[in-house]
Amino acid sequence: MTSTINQVFVNIKDGGLRNVIKPVKNIDFELFDKTKPETTYFRGKPIEGGLWTTDDGYTWTSHIINNLKVVPTFEDKLPKNGKYWEFYNLTAKEPNLYIVDSKEDYNYLLDKYLLEKYLTFNYLNWEGISKDYDGVKLTMKGQEETKRDLFGWEVPQILWFKWVFEEPGTPQQVPFTINLV
């Protein structure tokens, strides 16, 4: 049985989609003091790298727009051209995904890939996970059960570590509209 995953990558940068995914990097505790509250913001995802996709693209863009007043750094996620987002439809055939659909699924990652524990905060070894899987998928149910653990995953989505996609077509230009009144 062939397993095909269809996802949408939302491009916010100039230059379009690149088919090389920057390797994920774990947080470096020599650079980030784990006793500082802001360091805990990095507990749920890699410090850099990977390619983030969603089922439709609109879930993520709506989340960004609806939370701009609450999270000012979301302004960095608005389209750089100020006019539209580019939605790339991506298809992966038979990807090796780890699916987080429950707290138990997260606990497996924690048991196998714990990088560091500080107080109640767990930091996963994303570099290790990326060696064993093409990506990690967080479902809606998984997000609800792990939101304190996978902090920073704004919506159900997939973090891809490897380019496993067919050649994407021309992106759909989705108008950028916002009303912050």
C-alpha positions in Angstrom: 0.0 0.0 0.0 1.4 3.4 -1.0 1.0 6.1 1.6 0.8 9.6 0.1 0.9 12.7 2.2 -0.3 16.0 0.7 0.7 19.2 2.5 1.0 22.9 2.0 4.1 25.0 2.6 3.4 28.7 3.1 6.2 30.8 1.8 6.8 34.2 3.4 10.3 34.9 2.0 11.5 36.2 -1.3 12.9 33.6 -3.7 10.3 30.9 -3.5 10.5 27.4 -2.2 14.0 25.8 -2.1 14.2 22.0 -2.4 17.0 21.8 0.1 15.9 21.6 3.8 18.3 23.1 6.3 19.3 20.5 8.9 17.6 20.9 12.3 19.8 22.0 15.2 19.2 21.4 18.8 19.3 24.2 21.3 22.9 24.9 22.5 22.9 25.4 26.2 26.2 27.1 26.0 24.5 29.9 24.1 21.1 29.7 25.9 21.0 29.7 29.7 18.4 27.1 30.6 17.7 29.0 33.8 16.3 32.0 31.8 12.5 32.0 31.2 12.9 32.8 27.5 15.0 29.7 26.9 11.9 27.6 27.6 10.3 29.0 24.4 12.7 26.6 22.6 11.6 23.5 24.4 9.2 22.2 21.8 11.0 22.5 18.5 14.5 22.8 17.0 16.3 26.1 17.3 16.6 26.2 13.5 16.1 24.1 10.4 13.4 21.9 8.9 10.5 22.7 6.7 7.1 23.3 8.3 3.9 22.3 6.4 0.2 22.1 7.2 -2.8 20.3 5.6 -4.2 23.4 4.0 -2.0 26.5 4.7 -5.0 28.5 5.8 -4.9 27.1 9.3 -1.5 28.5 9.9 -2.0 31.9 8.2 -5.3 32.4 10.1 -3.5 31.6 13.4 -0.8 34.1 12.6 -3.3 36.9 11.7 -5.6 36.2 14.6 -2.7 36.3 17.2 -0.7 39.3 15.9 -1.8 41.5 18.8 -0.9 38.8 21.4 2.4 37.7 19.8 4.1 40.7 18.3 6.9 38.4 16.9 4.3 36.9 14.5 4.9 40.0 12.4 8.1 38.2 11.2 5.8 35.5 9.7 3.8 37.9 7.5 4.6 37.8 3.8 7.7 39.9 3.0 6.2 41.3 -0.2 3.3 42.7 1.9 0.7 41.4 -0.7 0.4 37.6 -0.7 1.6 34.4 0.7 2.7 31.7 -1.7 1.1 28.3 -1.0 3.1 25.4 -2.4 1.3 22.1 -2.7 3.7 19.3 -1.7 3.2 15.6 -2.2 5.4 13.0 -0.4 5.1 9.3 -1.3 5.7 6.9 1.6 7.5 9.2 3.9 8.8 7.9 7.2 6.8 10.1 9.6 6.6 9.9 13.4 3.0 10.8 14.3 2.3 12.5 17.6 -1.4 11.9 18.1 -1.3 11.6 21.9 0.7 12.3 25.0 1.9 8.7 24.8 3.3 9.3 21.4 5.2 12.3 22.7 6.4 10.3 25.7 8.0 7.8 23.3 10.0 10.6 21.7 10.9 11.8 25.2 12.0 8.4 26.3 14.1 7.8 23.2 15.3 11.4 22.3 15.6 13.4 25.5 18.3 16.0 25.1 18.0 17.8 28.4 15.6 18.1 31.3 15.4 21.2 33.4 12.8 21.5 36.1 9.6 20.6 34.3 10.9 21.5 30.8 12.0 18.7 28.4 14.2 19.4 25.4 14.1 16.9 22.6 17.1 15.8 20.5 15.7 16.9 17.2 19.0 16.1 15.4 18.6 12.5 16.6 15.0 12.3 15.6 15.9 13.6 12.1 18.3 10.7 11.6 15.5 8.2 12.2 12.5 9.9 10.5 11.7 12.1 7.5 9.5 14.3 9.7 7.3 14.6 12.7 3.6 15.1 12.3 1.5 16.7 15.1 -2.2 16.0 14.8 -5.0 18.2 16.4 -5.5 15.6 19.2 -1.7 15.4 19.7 -1.5 19.2 19.9 -4.2 19.4 22.5 -2.5 16.7 24.6 1.1 18.1 24.3 0.8 21.9 24.0 2.9 22.4 27.1 5.5 20.0 25.8 5.7 20.8 22.1 5.6 24.5 22.7 5.8 26.6 19.6 3.8 24.2 17.3 1.1 26.8 16.6 -1.3 24.4 14.7 -1.3 20.8 13.7 1.5 20.5 11.2 4.5 18.5 10.0 8.1 19.4 10.6 10.1 17.8 7.7 13.8 17.0 8.1 14.4 15.6 4.5 13.2 16.6 1.0 10.9 13.7 0.1 8.6 15.5 -2.2 7.7 15.3 -5.8 8.5 18.4 -7.8 6.1 21.2 -6.7 4.1 23.2 -9.2 3.6 26.9 -9.4 2.5 28.3 -6.0 -0.9 29.7 -5.4 -0.8 33.4 -4.5 -3.1 33.9 -1.5 -3.8 37.6 -0.9 -2.7 39.0 2.4 -5.4 40.9 4.2 -5.4 42.0 7.8 -7.6 44.1 10.0 -6.2 44.8 13.4 -8.9 47.1 14.6 
